[in-house]
Amino acid sequence: MKGKFRLINSFPPAGADDVPRTRAGLVQLRFSQDVVSDQKIWIHNMRQIQAFQNLLRIPIRVRRLRRCPNFIFVLLNVPLLQNTHYKVVVLPDLMSTSGQKLGTTEVVFYDTEPCVNVPS
């Protein structure tokens, strides 16, 4: 176990503006420790993530790649809208395979790009 368990970064990055809708539907969360290798912890962690479109909670699919044990991938399971605020919330009970809990709520928020008018 090395250091405090925490969310290191995300893609799209928190606070990003004008994220293309083609990229906004997949959120990559990178943690400082393994969060997916233990099956019981993975099942627990899948329930510790929520997503919102503006203020409305939306359905998601939470995925992992075993070869990337520090990453969780969140797929927004709704059509993405232009010029809309999205946020992914990681709850404080998310746990590393070493047993450490995140301890704080982490929020990754971003906005999709507005409609672009093409001159005629």
N, C-alpha and C positions, 0 to 999 in steps of 0.2 A: 504494500500500500504506500503510495507516494503522495504526500500532501493532502490538502482538503479536496473532497469530492465536489466538483462544480461543473456548470455548463461553461465550456470554453468559448464556443462561437456557434453561429448558425449560418445557413445559406437558404434564402436570402438573409443578409445581415439585418439585425434588429435596427429599426428606424429607416429602412430603405424606402425611397420614394420611386414612383414610376417603374415598378418591377413589371416586366412584360408578363402578360397572362400565361404565356407558354411556359414560363419558369416559376410562376407563383404557386402552382398546385402541388409542388413537392418541396417540403421544408426539411432540411438536413440539420440535425442537432448533434453537436460534437461535445462529448463529456471528457473529463480528465481521467476517468477510470472505466473499466469494462462494465457495461450495463445490460448485456444481452446473452452472455455465454451460459449462464445458469438458467435452466428452463423455468423453475419456480419464480425466480426473480424477474425473468422476462415477462411472464404472464402477469405478475404484479405491475411491472412498469408500463405495460400496454394500457393499463387503466389510469395512469397518472398523467395523461396528456389530453388536453382539450383544445378545440379550435373555435374561433368566432369570425363571422363575417359581419362587420360593423358590430352590433351588439347581440346578434343572433348566434347561438351555439350551432355549429354545423357538424355533420358526420365526417369522420376521418377513418383512415386505415393506417395503423401503426405497423411499420415493417422493420426488419433488421437484415443485415448481411453478417453471417458468422465470421467472415474474414475481416470485418471492421467492427470489433467488439465495443469500441467507444462511441459508436454512432447509432442514432435512432432516426428513421426516416418517416415523416408524417405526410401522408397523401390526403389532400383535402378532397372530399368525396362529393363536391358540388360543382356546378358550372361556375367558373370564375368570372366576375364582373369587372368592367373597367372602372377606374377611378373609385376604388372601394378599399376600405380599411380591413385588413386581416390580422389576426393575432393567434399565435399558438402559445398555450399556457402549459408549463411544466409544473406539476404540483410538488410540494415539498417532500412528499413521501417517496418520490422516485429514488431507487436504491441502486448502489453499485453491487457487483458480485462479491465485494469484500464486506458487505453489510452496512456501509455508510449510507445515510440518507442525505438527500440534497439539502434539506433543512429550510429552504426558502422557496417561494414561488418565483419562477423565472418566466418572463414574458418576452416573446419574440414577435414584434409587430412590424408590418410593412404595408404599403399602399400600392395598388396596381396602377398602371399607367392610364391616363385619360384617353378618350377616343381621339384619334388624330384625324382631322379633316384633310382630305386630299384635294388640292386645288384642281378644278376642272378646266 
